[in-house]
Amino acid sequence: MKPGPVIFAVLYLATQFALAVRGTLHPYQVTHFGWRMFLDSALFARFEIGFRDGRVLDLDGIEPTIWIPLLNSQVDRPRFVPPYLCGRLPDAAWVRVHVLTVVSTEYRCP
């Protein structure tokens, strides 16, 4: 058996594994090459909205017509959804974004 095909197969599999691991370590990294090319990690983002009267709701707890347009949009949801929700919900105090239960950021509404 020639070593060329074996070396090629090992290098190919190692490259595929490295690209997959890189995507989990850097969820917001824009890539046009690899397994994450068509994966929108922001689909896994969860949004909490805190209101000025002390209520805290998940995105599913508010009127669906407010957030339904966000489902089919091709924007970076963790970046653009909080200002959008603050604009649509005048009594919102903050919007907290949880991505893959690892990253949590808070956006203060004006």
C-alpha positions in Angstrom: 0.0 0.0 0.0 1.3 3.4 -1.0 1.6 6.0 1.8 0.4 8.9 -0.4 -3.4 8.1 -0.1 -3.1 7.4 3.6 -1.3 10.7 4.3 -3.9 12.6 2.2 -6.8 11.0 4.1 -5.3 11.7 7.5 -4.5 15.3 6.5 -8.0 15.8 5.1 -9.7 14.4 8.2 -7.5 16.5 10.5 -8.3 19.6 8.5 -12.1 18.9 8.8 -11.8 18.3 12.5 -9.7 21.5 13.1 -12.3 23.6 11.2 -15.2 22.1 13.2 -13.4 22.8 16.5 -12.4 26.3 15.5 -16.1 27.1 14.9 -17.1 26.2 18.4 -14.3 28.3 20.0 -15.2 31.4 18.0 -19.0 31.5 17.6 -19.0 35.0 16.0 -16.2 34.6 13.6 -17.3 35.2 10.1 -16.1 32.4 7.8 -16.7 31.6 4.2 -14.8 28.3 4.3 -15.5 25.2 6.4 -18.4 23.5 8.2 -19.8 26.8 9.6 -20.2 28.5 6.2 -24.0 28.1 6.1 -24.6 27.7 9.9 -26.1 30.7 11.5 -25.0 30.5 15.1 -27.2 33.4 16.0 -30.2 31.1 15.5 -29.2 29.7 18.9 -29.3 33.1 20.6 -31.9 33.6 23.4 -33.1 37.0 24.2 -34.4 38.3 27.6 -36.1 41.7 27.8 -36.1 43.6 31.1 -38.8 46.3 31.5 -38.7 49.5 33.6 -41.4 48.1 35.9 -39.2 45.1 36.9 -40.7 42.5 34.6 -38.3 40.2 32.8 -39.6 38.3 29.7 -38.1 35.9 27.3 -38.6 36.8 23.6 -41.3 34.2 23.4 -43.2 36.0 26.1 -43.9 39.2 24.1 -46.2 39.8 21.2 -45.1 37.6 18.3 -45.7 40.4 15.7 -42.8 42.3 17.2 -40.2 39.5 16.7 -41.6 37.4 13.9 -39.9 39.6 11.2 -36.5 38.8 12.9 -36.8 35.0 12.2 -36.3 35.2 8.5 -33.8 38.1 8.3 -30.2 37.5 7.4 -28.7 39.9 10.0 -26.4 39.3 12.9 -29.1 38.8 15.5 -27.0 39.3 18.7 -25.8 42.6 17.2 -29.0 44.1 15.7 -31.9 42.6 17.6 -31.4 44.4 20.9 -31.6 47.9 19.4 -34.5 46.8 17.3 -36.4 45.5 20.4 -35.7 48.6 22.3 -37.2 50.7 19.5 -40.3 48.5 19.3 -40.8 48.2 23.1 -40.7 51.7 24.5 -40.9 50.5 28.2 -37.9 48.1 27.8 -34.9 48.9 30.0 -32.4 46.4 28.7 -32.1 43.4 26.4 -29.8 40.5 27.4 -28.5 38.1 24.7 -27.5 34.6 25.6 -25.6 32.7 22.8 -25.0 29.0 23.2 -25.3 29.4 27.0 -21.7 30.6 27.0 -21.8 34.2 25.9 -24.1 36.7 27.7 -24.2 40.4 26.9 -26.6 43.1 27.9 -27.7 46.0 25.9 -29.1 49.0 27.7 -32.1 50.8 26.1 -31.9 54.5 25.8 
